[in-house]
Amino acid sequence: AEALRSIRDCFERLLAVSESIIGVTADLGNLWLKHHGAIRQVISERPVYLTPIVQLPMISASFKSREQTLLVTWGSQKEVEMLKPTFCSGCNIVMDLDRLEILGVDVS
């Protein structure tokens, strides 16, 4: 909760200086799987693009309906599989999840 408050405070400071901000992005690595929805709630008045998955519908449309896309991300396979059903909907991405495979890479 404190981190989200800090993000919101920073966003408000930026808006005070420049109202021309039309979207929010960041390099969060695999954190987008867990936190994209929360950040979208904190910054609700602008689009939030924390992840390259916003490209998935375009990538999916580029291939035949029987072909799949592989998304490689940092984290355990178990963790990313559990998040698969919710991360696309949490980012307002509409696509056939049966065409999406996720590979979690967890190297210690």
N, C-alpha and C positions, 0 to 999 in steps of 0.2 A: 504494500500500500504506500509506503514511503517513497519507493522508487517511482511509482506512477504519479504521485503528487509532485515529485521533482520534475518529471517529464512535462506535466501540465504547466507548472510554474515557468519552466524554460520556454515552452511554446508560447505562453502569454507574453513573456518578455520579448520574444522575437516578433510577435504580432504588433506589439507596441512600437517597434522600430520600423517594421515593414509589413503592411497589410497585403502585399502582393504575393504572399506565400499561398500557393494553390494546392500543394500536396506535401506529404511527409514521407521521407524514406530514411533508411539507415542500413548499416551493415551489421546485422545481428547474428550472422551465422545460423546455427540451428535454433536459436532462440525464437525465431518467428513462429515455429510450430506451437510453442507454448504461450507466447505473449502477444501475438498479433491482435487477437480479439480484445484483450484488455487495453492495449494502446489505442485501438480504434474507439473504444468507449471513452477514454480520457480525452482524445482529440476527435470529437465527433463532427466538428464543423468543416473538416477538410478530409480529402481522401488520404488514406494511409497505405503506403506501398512498402512494406518491410521485407518483401520477399520476391524473388524472381518467379514464384509460382503464379504471379499475375499473367505470366506468359503461357501458362499451361493450356488454356483453351485454344490459343493460336497454334501452338505446337501440335496439339491433338488434331486440330482441323487440317493440318498439313499432311496427315497420313491417312491411310485407308482405315476404315472402321474396325478392322480386325487387328490392327497394329497397336502396339502399346508404347508407352513412354516410361522411361526409367528416371526417377528422381533420386539422386544420391545426396544424402545429408549426414551430418555428424550426429551421432547418438546411437543408442542400442537399437537393434532391430525390433525388439519387443516394444520399446517405447514409441518408435515411429509408426509401427503398425497400429498401436492403440490410438494414436492421434489422427490417422488417415481419415476416418469418417467425418471428423469435425473440422479439420483445418481448411478444407476448401470452402465449406459453408461459412465458416467464420471469417473468411476473406471475400465473401460474396462471389466466389468462383463457381460457375456451373459447368460441369463436365462429367462424363461417364467415368466413375472411379474404377470400373473394371478394366479400363484401358491404362490405368496408372499403377505402376509398381514403384515401391519406395524401398531403397536400400539404406539401412542405417549402418554407418561405419563408426565403430567404437574401438579406437586403438589407444591403449594406455601406454 
